[in-house]
């Protein structure tokens, strides 16, 4: 009776395959090579090499290697397997090599899925606690965890080449840095980016306190499966010069920081102009993301929410558009890009021809990067109209293109930065 039921089940599966394939013939299920193990159960299965089915792999240099596949353990009598996450009732099926691109997209989509990254990150964290300073299991993303990296290990990580961004996060012990971290988690791309946390302490006696602060930021970064390092520096010169030197030495592609001064409604003009974030906007030649302590729209849950950003559309902001589409936003997560053009309507509230063509051109570029941009022609100035859009649409980041060099920060930009309730991406130089 069991054999008869099994034959009926196989016939049903064959009929489903044939219906799904049409004229393409039979399909085969593709394996992405990813699995998550319960560590105590894994130890019970690894009793002898006989649980594996060894195979030989030919390397490029002509050497032959003995290979053991972790998926052999799934057929072990003591193993219990379950799908952690699947779309639909049956796994996706591929017919041949022509579907490789679709398979790659599926793997990339899994990398971008917040639930998957949180699962891998929490697994690594649990393994690190069990093993002390030993490394956590390396997954498909090459994830590693250390309780405390040595300076040699930090230098080695910083010396590697990364396909994504080298992100410098300037850490302070205040609510603005915590909110900036929450937003930054949605920007980190695992397997591509390197995140460098850095803080400055007044003297060597404060180094342990600085390391305790950095450990919290490192744990948050590891939860997203991104490679990260943390450095505590003793103040040796003016803070602005020391921060500027660190950013340049680290060859940062993006700098992230929080700001408490810009969040103060009653702060004097002199204090605001002396803000470190405003000074860095002037001196740095790299993109700078500033998150104020009262930027309520920057509050985002990285593994659940999609990131929303609005950018200023102008003839000189094409480098910013390319950066937003290739480095900052993630199309696989369905991040949303708003294109805002100031002074886009005439006295009759009709969109002008120049603004329409410019918005359409920017939208075409964004669409080529798999985004579905939303065009926002503004009747007034960008500084006056965009705060209303950010509040209405709950936009997390506002992005503006800045002139290259050490150009002064305009009064309009300072006003916009103080009044808006989202983070500001100040894109400067570094044309892509």
C-alpha positions as CSV (number, residue, x, y, z in Angstrom):
1,X,0.0,0.0,0.0
2,X,2.9,2.4,0.8
3,X,4.5,1.6,-2.6
4,X,1.2,2.3,-4.4
5,X,0.9,5.6,-2.6
6,X,4.4,6.5,-3.5
7,X,3.9,5.7,-7.2
8,X,0.7,7.9,-7.2
9,X,2.7,10.7,-5.6
10,X,5.5,10.4,-8.2
11,X,2.9,10.4,-11.0
12,X,1.4,13.6,-9.6
13,X,4.8,15.3,-9.3
14,X,5.5,14.3,-12.9
15,X,2.2,15.7,-14.1
16,X,3.0,19.0,-12.3
17,X,6.4,19.2,-13.9
18,X,5.1,18.6,-17.3
19,X,2.4,21.2,-16.9
20,X,4.9,23.7,-15.6
21,X,7.4,23.1,-18.4
22,X,5.1,23.2,-21.3
23,X,7.2,22.5,-24.4
24,X,10.4,22.9,-22.5
25,X,10.5,19.4,-21.2
26,X,11.3,18.1,-17.7
27,X,12.7,20.5,-15.1
28,X,15.2,19.8,-12.4
29,X,15.3,21.5,-9.0
30,X,18.4,23.6,-8.5
31,X,20.3,23.7,-5.2
32,X,21.7,27.0,-4.1
33,X,24.2,25.3,-1.7
34,X,22.9,27.0,1.4
35,X,21.7,25.5,4.6
36,X,21.5,26.4,8.3
37,X,22.4,23.8,10.9
38,X,21.4,23.4,14.6
39,X,24.9,23.1,16.0
40,X,24.3,20.5,18.7
41,X,22.5,18.3,16.1
42,X,25.4,18.7,13.7
43,X,27.9,17.4,16.3
44,X,25.8,14.3,16.7
45,X,25.8,13.6,13.0
46,X,29.6,14.0,12.6
47,X,30.5,10.7,14.1
48,X,32.5,9.3,11.3
49,X,33.7,10.1,7.7
50,X,31.4,7.4,6.4
51,X,28.4,9.9,6.5
52,X,29.9,11.7,3.5
53,X,30.1,10.7,-0.1
54,X,33.5,11.9,-1.2
55,X,34.2,13.3,-4.6
56,X,37.2,14.6,-6.5
57,X,37.6,18.2,-7.7
58,X,40.1,19.3,-10.3
59,X,41.8,22.6,-9.6
60,X,43.1,25.1,-12.2
61,X,46.7,24.3,-11.3
62,X,46.1,20.7,-12.2
63,X,45.8,19.4,-8.6
64,X,43.0,17.0,-7.5
65,X,41.3,17.7,-4.2
66,X,39.1,15.4,-2.1
67,X,35.8,17.1,-1.5
68,X,33.2,16.4,1.2
69,X,29.7,18.0,0.7
70,X,27.8,19.2,3.7
71,X,24.6,18.3,2.0
72,X,25.4,14.6,2.4
73,X,24.4,15.0,6.0
74,X,20.8,15.8,4.9
75,X,20.3,12.1,4.0
76,X,21.7,10.9,7.4
77,X,19.0,8.9,9.3
78,X,19.4,11.2,12.3
79,X,19.0,14.4,10.4
80,X,15.7,16.3,10.2
81,X,15.4,18.9,7.4
82,X,12.9,21.7,7.0
83,X,12.6,24.6,4.7
84,X,13.2,27.9,6.6
85,X,11.6,30.0,3.9
86,X,10.1,29.3,0.6
87,X,8.0,31.2,-1.9
88,X,5.1,29.1,-3.1
89,X,4.3,25.5,-2.3
90,X,7.1,24.0,-4.4
91,X,10.7,24.9,-4.9
92,X,11.7,26.8,-8.0
93,X,12.8,24.6,-10.8
94,X,15.4,25.2,-13.6
95,X,15.6,23.5,-17.0
96,X,19.2,24.2,-17.9
97,X,22.1,26.6,-18.2
98,X,19.9,29.2,-19.7
99,X,18.3,29.7,-16.3
100,X,21.6,30.4,-14.5
101,X,20.9,34.2,-14.4
102,X,17.5,33.5,-12.8
103,X,19.2,31.3,-10.2
104,X,21.8,34.1,-9.5
105,X,18.9,36.5,-9.0
106,X,17.3,34.1,-6.6
107,X,20.5,33.8,-4.6
108,X,20.9,37.6,-4.6
109,X,17.4,38.1,-3.5
110,X,18.0,35.8,-0.6
111,X,21.1,37.8,0.4
112,X,18.9,40.9,0.4
113,X,16.1,39.4,2.4
114,X,16.2,40.8,5.9
115,X,14.8,37.7,7.5
116,X,17.5,35.5,6.0
117,X,20.3,37.9,7.1
118,X,19.0,38.2,10.6
119,X,18.8,34.4,10.8
120,X,22.4,34.0,9.7
121,X,23.6,36.8,11.9
122,X,21.8,35.5,15.0
123,X,23.2,32.0,14.3
124,X,26.8,33.4,14.1
125,X,26.3,35.3,17.3
126,X,25.0,32.2,19.2
127,X,27.9,30.2,17.9
128,X,30.4,32.8,19.0
129,X,29.0,32.8,22.5
130,X,29.3,29.0,22.7
131,X,32.9,29.0,21.3
132,X,34.3,32.1,23.1
133,X,36.9,33.7,20.8
134,X,36.7,30.9,18.2
135,X,35.3,31.7,14.8
136,X,31.7,31.2,14.1
137,X,30.8,28.9,11.2
138,X,31.4,30.4,7.8
139,X,28.3,30.5,5.7
140,X,27.8,31.4,2.1
141,X,28.7,35.0,2.9
142,X,32.0,34.1,4.5
143,X,30.7,35.4,7.9
144,X,33.2,35.4,10.8
145,X,32.9,36.7,14.3
146,X,35.6,37.6,16.8
147,X,35.1,38.9,20.3
148,X,37.9,41.4,19.8
149,X,40.0,41.9,16.7
150,X,43.6,42.6,17.1
151,X,45.1,45.6,15.3
152,X,46.8,43.3,12.8
153,X,43.4,41.7,12.0
154,X,41.9,45.1,11.6
155,X,44.6,46.2,9.2
156,X,44.3,43.0,7.2
157,X,40.5,43.5,6.8
158,X,41.1,47.1,5.8
159,X,43.7,46.1,3.2
160,X,41.4,43.8,1.4
161,X,39.5,44.8,-1.8
162,X,35.8,44.9,-1.5
163,X,33.2,45.0,-4.4
164,X,30.9,47.3,-2.4
165,X,31.6,50.4,-0.3
166,X,34.1,51.2,2.4
167,X,31.9,52.8,5.0
168,X,33.3,54.9,7.9
169,X,30.9,55.3,10.8
170,X,31.9,58.0,13.2
171,X,30.6,56.8,16.6
172,X,29.5,58.9,19.6
173,X,27.8,57.9,22.8
174,X,24.5,59.7,22.1
175,X,21.0,59.0,20.7
176,X,22.0,60.5,17.3
177,X,24.6,57.8,16.7
178,X,22.1,55.1,17.7
179,X,19.6,56.4,15.2
180,X,22.3,56.6,12.5
181,X,23.2,53.0,13.2
182,X,19.6,51.9,12.8
183,X,19.4,53.6,9.4
184,X,22.9,52.4,8.4
185,X,21.9,48.8,8.9
186,X,19.5,49.1,6.0
187,X,22.4,50.4,3.8
188,X,25.0,47.7,4.6
189,X,25.4,45.1,1.9
190,X,26.8,41.7,3.2
191,X,29.6,40.2,1.2
192,X,30.4,43.5,-0.4
193,X,30.8,46.3,2.1
194,X,33.4,46.9,4.8
195,X,32.1,49.0,7.8
196,X,34.8,50.8,9.9
197,X,33.5,52.1,13.2
198,X,35.7,54.7,14.7
199,X,35.4,56.8,17.9
200,X,37.8,59.3,19.6
201,X,38.4,59.2,23.4
202,X,40.1,62.0,25.3
203,X,42.9,59.8,26.8
204,X,44.1,56.3,27.2
205,X,42.2,55.8,30.4
206,X,38.9,56.1,28.4
207,X,39.9,53.3,25.9
208,X,38.0,50.5,27.8
209,X,34.8,52.7,27.8
210,X,35.3,53.3,24.1
211,X,35.6,49.6,23.4
212,X,32.5,48.8,25.3
213,X,30.6,51.4,23.2
214,X,32.1,49.9,20.0
215,X,31.1,46.4,20.9
216,X,27.4,47.4,20.7
217,X,27.8,48.8,17.3
218,X,29.8,45.8,16.1
219,X,27.1,43.4,17.3
220,X,24.5,45.5,15.4
221,X,26.7,45.3,12.2
222,X,27.3,41.6,12.5
223,X,23.5,41.0,12.8
224,X,23.3,42.2,9.2
225,X,26.1,39.8,8.1
226,X,28.4,42.6,7.0
227,X,32.2,42.7,7.5
228,X,33.1,45.2,10.2
229,X,36.0,46.5,12.2
230,X,36.1,48.9,15.2
231,X,38.9,51.3,16.2
232,X,39.2,53.5,19.3
233,X,41.5,56.4,18.8
234,X,43.0,58.6,21.5
235,X,42.7,62.3,20.7
236,X,46.1,63.5,19.4
237,X,45.1,66.7,17.5
238,X,42.0,68.8,16.8
239,X,39.0,66.4,16.4
240,X,38.1,67.7,12.9
241,X,41.6,67.1,11.6
242,X,41.8,63.7,13.2
243,X,38.4,62.6,11.7
244,X,39.4,64.0,8.3
245,X,42.7,62.1,8.4
246,X,41.0,58.8,9.4
247,X,38.5,59.1,6.6
248,X,41.2,59.8,4.0
249,X,43.5,57.0,5.3
250,X,40.6,54.6,5.2
251,X,39.7,55.5,1.6
252,X,36.1,55.7,2.6
253,X,33.3,55.7,0.0
254,X,30.7,56.8,2.5
255,X,30.9,58.5,5.9
256,X,28.0,58.2,8.4
257,X,27.6,60.1,11.6
258,X,24.9,61.4,14.0
259,X,24.4,65.0,15.0
260,X,22.9,66.2,18.3
261,X,23.7,69.9,17.6
262,X,21.6,70.2,14.5
263,X,18.6,68.6,16.3
264,X,18.4,71.4,18.8
265,X,15.6,73.8,17.9
266,X,16.9,76.7,20.1
267,X,20.6,76.3,19.3
268,X,22.4,79.5,18.4
269,X,23.6,80.2,14.9
270,X,27.3,80.2,16.1
271,X,26.9,76.8,17.7
272,X,25.3,75.3,14.6
273,X,28.0,76.7,12.3
274,X,30.5,75.1,14.7
275,X,28.9,71.7,14.4
276,X,31.4,69.0,13.4
277,X,29.0,67.6,10.9
278,X,28.7,70.9,9.1
279,X,32.5,71.3,9.2
280,X,32.9,67.8,7.6
281,X,30.4,68.8,5.0
282,X,32.8,71.5,3.9
283,X,36.2,69.6,4.3
284,X,35.4,66.1,3.2
285,X,35.5,65.2,-0.5
286,X,33.3,62.1,0.0
287,X,29.6,61.4,0.5
288,X,28.4,62.2,4.0
289,X,25.2,60.8,5.6
290,X,24.1,62.9,8.6
291,X,21.4,61.7,10.9
292,X,20.0,64.1,13.5
293,X,18.7,62.9,16.9
294,X,15.2,64.2,16.0
295,X,15.1,62.7,12.5
296,X,12.0,60.6,13.2
297,X,11.6,59.6,9.5
298,X,15.1,57.9,9.7
299,X,13.7,55.3,12.1
300,X,13.7,52.1,10.1
301,X,13.7,48.4,10.7
302,X,16.4,47.1,8.4
303,X,15.1,43.6,8.0
304,X,11.5,44.6,7.4
305,X,11.2,48.0,5.8
306,X,12.2,49.1,2.4
307,X,14.4,52.2,2.2
308,X,12.9,55.4,0.8
309,X,15.0,58.3,-0.5
310,X,14.3,61.5,-2.3
311,X,17.0,63.3,-4.4
312,X,17.3,66.7,-5.9
313,X,17.1,66.5,-9.7
314,X,19.4,69.0,-11.5
315,X,21.6,69.1,-14.5
316,X,24.7,68.5,-12.2
317,X,23.2,65.7,-10.0
318,X,23.8,62.8,-12.4
319,X,26.7,61.4,-10.3
320,X,24.3,61.4,-7.3
321,X,21.7,59.5,-9.3
322,X,24.2,56.8,-10.3
323,X,25.4,56.5,-6.7
324,X,21.9,56.2,-5.4
325,X,21.1,53.4,-7.9
326,X,24.3,51.4,-7.7
327,X,25.6,51.9,-4.1
328,X,23.0,53.3,-1.8
329,X,19.6,51.7,-2.6
330,X,18.8,48.1,-3.1
331,X,16.3,47.2,-5.9
332,X,16.0,43.6,-4.7
333,X,14.4,44.9,-1.5
334,X,12.1,47.2,-3.6
335,X,13.7,50.3,-2.2
336,X,11.9,53.5,-3.4
337,X,13.5,56.5,-5.1
338,X,11.7,59.8,-5.4
339,X,13.0,62.3,-8.0
340,X,12.2,65.9,-7.0
341,X,12.7,68.8,-9.4
342,X,12.5,72.3,-8.0
343,X,10.8,75.1,-9.9
344,X,9.3,72.6,-12.3
345,X,6.0,74.3,-13.0
346,X,5.1,77.7,-14.6
347,X,2.7,80.3,-13.4
348,X,-0.3,78.2,-14.6
349,X,0.9,75.2,-12.5
350,X,1.9,73.4,-15.7
351,X,5.1,71.4,-15.8
352,X,7.8,73.0,-17.9
353,X,9.3,71.2,-20.9
354,X,12.8,71.3,-19.5
355,X,11.8,69.9,-16.1
356,X,9.7,67.2,-17.7
357,X,12.5,66.0,-20.0
358,X,15.0,66.1,-17.1
359,X,12.7,64.1,-14.8
360,X,12.0,61.6,-17.6
361,X,15.7,61.2,-18.3
362,X,16.5,60.6,-14.7
363,X,13.6,58.1,-14.4
364,X,15.0,56.2,-17.4
365,X,18.4,55.9,-15.8
366,X,16.8,54.7,-12.5
367,X,14.7,52.2,-14.4
368,X,17.8,50.7,-16.1
369,X,18.9,49.8,-12.6
370,X,15.6,48.0,-11.8
371,X,14.0,50.8,-9.8
372,X,10.5,52.2,-10.3
373,X,11.2,55.9,-9.5
374,X,8.4,58.4,-8.6
375,X,8.7,61.8,-10.2
376,X,7.9,64.8,-8.0
377,X,7.8,68.2,-9.9
378,X,7.9,70.9,-7.3
379,X,6.4,74.4,-7.9
380,X,8.7,76.1,-5.4
381,X,12.3,75.7,-4.2
382,X,13.7,72.4,-3.1
383,X,14.3,73.7,0.4
384,X,10.7,74.9,0.8
385,X,8.8,72.0,-0.7
386,X,10.8,68.8,-0.1
387,X,10.2,68.7,3.7
388,X,6.5,68.3,3.1
389,X,7.2,65.3,0.8
390,X,9.5,63.7,3.3
391,X,6.9,63.9,6.0
392,X,4.0,62.8,3.8
393,X,5.7,59.9,2.2
394,X,7.7,58.9,5.3
395,X,11.0,59.2,3.4
396,X,14.1,58.1,5.3
397,X,16.9,59.9,3.4
398,X,17.1,63.2,1.4
399,X,20.0,63.4,-1.0
400,X,21.5,66.5,-2.6
401,X,24.5,66.9,-4.9
402,X,27.1,69.3,-3.7
403,X,29.8,71.0,-5.7
404,X,33.2,69.4,-5.6
405,X,36.0,71.0,-3.5
406,X,35.8,72.9,-0.3
407,X,32.8,75.0,-1.2
408,X,31.0,76.7,1.7
409,X,27.8,75.2,3.0
410,X,24.9,77.5,1.9
411,X,22.4,79.0,4.4
412,X,19.6,77.3,2.5
413,X,21.2,73.9,3.0
414,X,21.7,74.5,6.7
415,X,18.1,75.5,7.0
416,X,17.0,72.4,5.2
417,X,19.2,70.2,7.3
418,X,17.7,71.7,10.5
419,X,14.1,71.6,9.5
420,X,13.7,68.3,7.8
421,X,12.8,65.2,9.8
422,X,14.9,62.7,7.7
423,X,18.6,62.0,7.3
424,X,20.6,64.0,4.8
425,X,23.0,62.5,2.2
426,X,25.4,65.1,1.1
427,X,27.0,63.8,-2.1
428,X,30.3,65.4,-2.9
429,X,32.8,64.6,-5.6
430,X,33.8,61.0,-6.2
431,X,32.1,60.8,-9.7
432,X,31.2,57.2,-10.6
